[in-house]
Amino acid sequence: MKHHNKNFNFFIMKKLLLTFLLIVFVFLFLLAFQANAVTTLFIKGDSSEISGVTNGSILTPNVRPALLVGTVIVKGTGSVNFAPANTGDGVFFKFGGAQNVNSAFYRLVGNGVGDVFNSNQGDIIFYLKSNYSFAERKALTDPPPIGSYVFDVVDGNNIKFYKFYVLTSEVGKLSFVYQVNGSSDITYEVPAGQEDVFFGKDVILKIHISWIGNTVSLYLNQNLVNATNYTPQTPNWTSISGIIIGAAQGGFFASPDIIDDFFVGEPTPTPTPTPTPTPTPIPRIYSQTSDFFDATTVHPEAKGFQLADYDPVSKKVVFYPWGG
């Protein structure tokens, strides 16, 4: 019995050790990612970033480009609200649905939008805490499809280039719809029966959209769930380009779910290494007593060298190191 207890205890200790090492690995990975990323926009999502919750209040994100002006927009009986999320409070907005008479959202406008997004490579990461169970989400006032936007980005021609929203379809499916670099809409459908596991009431979901070249990937809770090839479009970033947080353009489909730690950035560029100069080989010159040099004969003092030249007049043989 004691022998079995020892084996059991060893098994438990081994499992705990492996779990601890996995946690350490994930922590170091996240730390390395943050240390090697350039943050172009970061919205914490708490009340410290805004001067008030009334229409026209100033929004000052933790990180933003210089040419980007942030404003709180409140329409009718809409409201800006805060609640605990991933770290401290996050923000959510009322009221949602296919109307913009009574809604609220954050708006950032200006040439700085072009400094937020790198079309070649970038990441958008945020946490979204669900305020509904899947059954409650399907029973919201608007008939399906029901969408709620986390962000929506347009260029100076009012063309959508980046967005993400949660969709409840007519057939009762929960999906996440997103777009980067002017791509077509990309949809990830949550497996049936897993809706409340992924995004049930009070569940916090980490969402990471990453693109490089013509490939865009979606990670949920750090697990790759979708990778898609697409054709990037060229934006026209101007002073009227805009980023909407918490709704679609105009305030439609405001987010009733809590948005927290909204990050946009790109990896730190890797410096181009300075090429190592190839050293000029130093020749070795030997005198020959014969008038002719047999190239098949290796000079006894020239091991590891190759024949480069032979001058029959001076009877000099020139050798260079192999590979020189």
HELIX and SHEET records of a PDB file:
HELIX    1   1 LYS A    2  ALA A   35  1                                  34    
HELIX    2   2 SER A   47  GLU A   49  5                                   3    
HELIX    3   3 VAL A  113  VAL A  116  1                                   4    
HELIX    4   4 PHE A  134  LYS A  138  1                                   5    
HELIX    5   5 GLU A  195  PHE A  199  1                                   5    
HELIX    6   6 GLN A  249  GLY A  251  5                                   3    
SHEET    1   A 6 ALA A  37  ILE A  43  0                                        
SHEET    2   A 6 ILE A 258  PRO A 267 -1                                        
SHEET    3   A 6 GLN A 121  LYS A 129 -1                                        
SHEET    4   A 6 ILE A 204  ILE A 212 -1                                        
SHEET    5   A 6 THR A 215  LEU A 220 -1                                        
SHEET    6   A 6 ASN A 223  ASN A 229 -1                                        
SHEET    1   B 8 ILE A  58  LEU A  59  0                                        
SHEET    2   B 8 VAL A  69  LYS A  75 -1                                        
SHEET    3   B 8 SER A 103  VAL A 109 -1                                        
SHEET    4   B 8 GLY A 242  ILE A 245 -1                                        
SHEET    5   B 8 ILE A 146  VAL A 154 -1                                        
SHEET    6   B 8 LYS A 160  THR A 168 -1                                        
SHEET    7   B 8 LEU A 174  GLN A 179 -1                                        
SHEET    8   B 8 ILE A 186  GLU A 189 -1                                        
SHEET    1   C 2 SER A  79  PRO A  84  0                                        
SHEET    2   C 2 ASP A  89  LYS A  94 -1                                        
SHEET    1   D 3 ARG A 284  SER A 287  0                                        
SHEET    2   D 3 LYS A 316  PRO A 321 -1                                        
SHEET    3   D 3 PHE A 305  ASP A 311 -1                                        
END                                                                             
